[in-house]
Amino acid sequence: MLVEDCPPSRKPGQRVVSPHFPALPEFEAASYLERYNILCRKLMQERPHTAAGLVTSPREAGSTGVYNDVSEETQRAGLLAPLRGGHRRGGQLTGNRPGARKHGAETRAAGSW
């Protein structure tokens, strides 16, 4: 999931509007960005999804591709690991496809972005 990195998305204490069911207590004082991070973590903890990724990027970075991972649990590498043949074990990212090469701070498969 991509969220714009801007002051309103980071502003804590956003009002919760939930006319049909009560909101989770941890959403009450959270910013929009924190709420998305909570959602991604819950999706993985409660097992509807094995991985979830949350990144932020400022609007002006659209042409440069600059982004930031929000947390260790929801970082992009964890979401893409199963596609590369790796998996998470005890919170650590392990394994890669054959032919993987080192690129920057993470391992990327040859020919991947």
Secondary structure, DSSP 8 states (H G I E B T S, - for coil): -EEE-SHHHH-S------SSS---GGGTT--HHHHHHHHHHHHHHTSS-S----EEE-GGGTTTT--EE--STT-HHHHHHHHHT-EEETTEEE---TTEEEETTEEEETT--
